[in-house]
Amino acid sequence: MEGRIKYGPNNLCIAIFSLCLSARFVEYFLIETDKTAIGENVLHKAAGIIMLALALKRIGLSWSDIGFQRNSFGRSILKGLLLGSICFSVSFSLELAILALQGDPAHLEIYISSFSLTGSQIKNTGFVFFLLCVLFNIVNVLMEEGVFRGLFIKTLSDTKPFMQANFIAAFLFGIWHVVMPIRSYVNGEMSFAAMVMMGIGYSILAGIMGIKWGLLYRITGNIWAGLGEHLFNNTVATNMLHVVSLNGTDELQIVRIMVAQIISFAFVLVIYHYHGNRRGNR
């Protein structure tokens, strides 16, 4: 507590976010690791984990203090994976139904592609690609959940109500994701107007996801459930399982993601209020 008072929750979060965002810009625009054999911008996520570890040491918190408890790992991870699989099963089914009604029947294919706002044409089916996809996304979700849900919500909650801390962390998580449409515009892959619209939409969607994972953090008391669903979203739903029709691939991917996230958000919100009511009745 003394460390957090000394540095101040707001200043601490702004400093860590600024450092992580700077590393993200450097990798996306200068290093461009996703355009190499690695195929993923993972370096800034690894750097973010290091920054998180240093910040925790500096302010006197442990990993378990921000939600990485060992005793709840397995069960909570499975709950998050189950939530993601159920919600995306619904959204994938809806996507296939919409395409069929449009006279463009589609099917599912399993291969690895790098996530892109403009779509990926490369299909990688080797075991190594699947393994790297999982490993890189584990690094991804460890960093994002550890920083945005674990550190930010934990420290901000020292001086603010939980929901206010959660909204601030989710807002920063939304801003975190505008880097992708900015790079697409800089690379000539979309117009300025499309960049603005995509940036707003993508940051709102990421913000909603952030609020939901923050609620899961509050409900379970650990980071694992949100991390499990986050991992499913990043690996299976956007990188491994694809909807292929005669007219293209993953044309309705953003709709698929939005539907799944809305369903899961509604479910988590109900559970959150149920737990709140139970605590209030005790």
N, C-alpha and C positions, 0 to 999 in steps of 0.2 A: 504493500500500500504506500509506503513512504516513497518508493521509487516512482510510482505513478503520480503521487502528489507533486513531487519535485519536477517532473517533466510535463505533467498535465496531460490528461487523456486526449484532449483535442489536438494539442501540439504533437504528441506522440503519433497519433493516427495520421495526421497530415504529413509528418516527416517520413514515416514508413511508406505511406501511399505514394508520395512524390518520388522516393527512391525507386520503388518497384515499378512505377509507371515510366520513369526515365529509362530503366533497364529494358522495359518492354518496347519503348520506341526505338532504342538502339538496336535491339535484335530484329524488330520488324522492318526497319528502314535501312540499316547499315549492314548487319551481319546476314540477315535473311536466311536463317538456318533451315527454314521449311523448304527452301529451294535447293538445298544440298541433299546428299545421300541420307541424312538423318530424317528429312521430311517433316519436321515439326519444330516450331519455335519453343524449345524447352529450356534453353539456357537461362532466360530471365526468370523462369519459374524456379529453377535450381538456385539462382541467386536470391530469389525471394525467400526461399526456405532458410538460406544462410542468414539473411537479414532478420528473419523472424526469430531464429535461434539467438542471435546476438541481442535483439531487443528484449527477449524473455530474460536472458541473463542479466541485462542491464537494469531491468525493473524488478527483478527478484521473483519472477513467476516460473513455474515449471510447465512442461507440456501438458501434464494432466490438469493443471489449473485452467487451461483454455479449452479443455474438452477431449484431450487425447488419452482418456483413461484406458488402461489395458484390460480391465475386467469386463468392460462392456463392448469390446471390439467386435467379436464374431456375430453376436445376436443383432446388434444395431446395424452393422454393415449389411447383413442379410435383409433386414427390414427395408433399408434404403434401396437395395437392388430389387427387391420384390415390388416396392412402390413404383419404381421406374419401369419395370417390365410390364406391370399391369396397365399403367397409364399409356405407355407407348404401344402396347398391343391394341388398345382402343384407337389411338391416333393413326397407326399404320393401317388398320382395317378401314377406317374412315377415308384415308387417302386412296386406297385401292378402290373403294366403292365410288368415290367421286370421279376418278379416272374412268372407271367402267361406265358410269352414267354419261360421261362425255364422249363415249365411243372410242376410248383409247385404253383398252384393257392393259393392265400392268402386272408385273410379277416382282417377287423379291429376289435380290442377289446379294451374296455375301462376299465382300472384298474390302480392302483397305484403301481409303482415299484421304487426303489431307482436307480438313474442313475449309471450305471456301464460300464466301458470300455469292460468288459467281459460278460455282460448280466446279467439280474436278472431273477430268476425262481419263485419268490414270487409274487402272485397276490392278491392284497388287494382291495376289492370292497366296503367296508363300507364307510359311509358318513364321519366318523371321519378322515379316511385316506385321502380322497379328501380335506377336510378342512385343515388338517395339511400340506398337500402338497402345497396348495395355500399360507397359512400363512408363512411357512418356506421359500418359494421362493420369497415372497414379501420382507422378511428380506434380502434374498440373493441379489435381484436386487437393493434394496435400498442402500445396502452397496457398491456393485460393481459399480453401476452407479454413486453414490455419490462420491466415492473415485477416480475411474479411469477416468470418464468423467468430473464430476463436479469439484472436487478439483484439480486434476492433470492438466487438460486442462486449467482451469481458472488461476492457479498460473503460470504454464509454459508459458502461452501466455503473461505474463507481460514482458518477455525478449526474446520471440521467436515468429516467425510467427505461425499462427494457425496450418497449416498442420504439421509443425515440432513438435509442442506440441502434436498434435493428434497422430502422429506416435510414439512418445516416450511413451505416455500413452497406446497406443495399444500394443507396445512391452512389456511393463510391464504386461499388461493384458494377453498376451500370456505366459509369464514366470509363471504367477500366476497359470496357468492350468497344468503345468508339474508335480504337486504334485500327481495327480491321477495315471498316468502311473508309477511313481516311487513307489507308494504304491503297485500297482498291481505286480510289479517286486519283491519287498521285501516280499510280501505275497505268492510268488511262483505261481502267476496267469498268468505270461507271462515271456518269456525269456528276457535276457538283450538286444538282438538285437531288439526284438519286443518293448521293453520299449523305446529304443532310437528312433525307427521309429515312434511309437505312440506319444512319447513326442514331436518330431519335427512337425509331422502332426497336432497334437492337438493344439500346441502353434501357429502354422501358422493360423489354422482355427479360434482360439480365437482372434488372432491379427487382422484378416480380419473383424471379427465381431466388434472388438473394434474400428477400423477405421470407420466402417459404423455408429456405434452409436455415435461416435464423430462428424461425418458429420451431423447427425440428430440434435445433440446438437447445432451445428453451425447454421443450417438452421432454426430451430424453436426458438432458444434462450432459450430453457429450456431442462430439463432432461427427461421429461415425455414420449415423443414419443419413444425414444430409450429404456426407461425403460419398456414401454408397450410391445414392440416387444421382448425384453429380457425375460420378464415374460412369454409370450406365448411360446417362445422357450423352457424355462426351465420346464414349467408345462405341457402344452398340448402335445407338439411335442416330448418330451423325457421321460416324467413321466406318462402321462395319456393315450395317444392314441398309440396303438401298432399294428404292422403288424404281424399276426400269420399265418404261413403256415404249411404244413405237415412236413417240415424239421426243423422248429424252430421258434423262435420269434425275430423280429427286427434284422434279419441277415444283412440287408442293412441300418441299422439306420444311420451309419456315412455317407453313400451316400445320404440318405434323408436329413440330416442336411446340408451337403455341397451344394446340389442342391438348397435348399431353401435359404441358405445364399448368394450364388452367385447371384441368381435372385434378392434378396432384395438389395444386395450391388450394383448391376448394376443400379437398379431403383433409389436408393438414390444418387448415383454418378451423374446420369443424372439430378436429381432435384437440386443437389448442384451446378452443373455447370450452370443450368438454372437461379438459384437465383443469382449466381455470375455475369452472363452476364447482368441480369436486373439491379443489383446494379451499374455495370460498365457503363451502358447506361444512367444512371440518371445524 
